[in-house]
Amino acid sequence: MLNLKRRTKGEAFFDLCNNIGMLLICFVTLYPVWYVLVNSLNEGMDGMRGGIYWWPRAFSFENYGAVFQSPGIMLAMGITVAKTLVGTLLHVLFTAMVAYAFSRKDLIGGKLYILLGTVTMFFGGGLIPTYLLMRDLHLLDNFLIYIIPALFSFFDLIIFMTFFREIPDGLEEAAKIDGANDWAIFLRVVLPVSMPVVATIALFHGVYQWNDYFTGVIYLNNMDLQPIQTYLYRVVAQSSSNQMAAQVPGGISKTVTSQSIKLATMVVTTLPIVFVYPFLQRYFVKGMMIGSIKG
């Protein structure tokens, strides 16, 4: 027979407090998102009266209609999708290649490279030198400003490198016996067995690329190249409904306000990554645990 230990009152009380605490944390985290969604689905003029906390008082899609009629938003969404897909793919490939080299025990000067890379995680050149560098590289007002500076991350390299070092040496030795060179081993052996860490880094960088607004604000004057998050930043920065109305062509209802358009734009720019994230969450957790447990 199994001897099951009976729970004490102290343990039961701790579990109760723990559950209540977690529910409060979930509420504090999720309610602001719900608040923005609810108010974005309410008529703008009616929303100005306040008092909308749980459900729209005057349900309306006019705010979203105004958002999608705004010139440039679909182009901005296309730029965001393009830079997220291209940037994530190239970042994962480039960082994985460097990490594979760093994971090799026979790499000459490997410890020195790791030391230099670690320093870059804590110290940077600053905004002005970085801007001057981007200017000299002719990346200002260029789509490649989203791709080239973000090709490599030493933090992601550490995650890749830790995973690669756990791959059995026998796999590479077998591939060498079959005549494979380093490129073939990396592309046909190492990457296929590293899908969990590849998915993890793709999630890391994909979320970064989607949410990045700062690059567009600092390095772009061409509005045709602005991503959706920079577009959202500029929408939120507007201070009057007249300014917002000037951006939206043709017959916009008087019930739409600058505040309601801001809320609707926030939802439009946030929902895509919110829908994708849960499907990759398990890879995120697994990637963070890579290398933390040995044996």
Disulfide bonds with the S-S distance in Angstrom:
none
